[in-house]
């Protein structure tokens, strides 16, 4: 099994956050609107952005050393 580096963890974070946001949006479209839905969507968006920033940071770092 490959090592778990920051890129792999970031990719998992981004993927899971996108899936979670999709599930939340599907729940809203089905008509069930809990009070904390905006906070869940905001959290998912923040996690996607954090994962993308980490991926870009590692990519920039690897390009400078190569």
N, C-alpha and C positions, 0 to 999 in steps of 0.2 A: 504494500500500500504506500502511496506517495505521502510525503510529509505535508503537514498542515501548516502552510505558510500564510502570511497576511493576505495574499492575493486570493487563495482558496477560501479563506474565511470570509473575505469581503464578497466574493461571488455568491457564496451560500447566503450571506446576509441580504444581499440585493435580491436574489431569487425568492427567498422566503418572504421578504417584505412585499414584493410585487404580488405574490400569491395571496398574502393576507389582505392587501388592499383590494384585490379583485373579489375576494370573498366578502369583504365588508360592503363593497359597492353592490354586489349581487343581493346581499341581505337588504340593503336600502331599496333596491329596485323591486324586491318582492313585497315591500310595504312594511317591513318590520324596522322601526326606527328607534333604537334605544337612545337614551339621553347622552351617552358617552361616545356616540359614533364619530363626531368631528375630531375628538381627541385621538381615537384609534387611527383615523385616516392621517391626521397630522403626524402621529408617531411613525406610521408606515412610510410616509414621505420623507421624514427626517432620517430614518434608517436607510432608505434607498440612497439618499444624497450622501450620507456618511460612508456607505460602502463604495459608492462611485468615486468619492474623493480619495479613499484609501487605495483603490485600484489605480487611479491616475497617479497618485504619489509614488507607488511602487514602480509603475511603468516609467515615470520620469527618472527615478533613482537608478533603475536598471539601464536606461539609455545613457546616462552620464558615465557609468562605470564601464560600459562596453565600448 
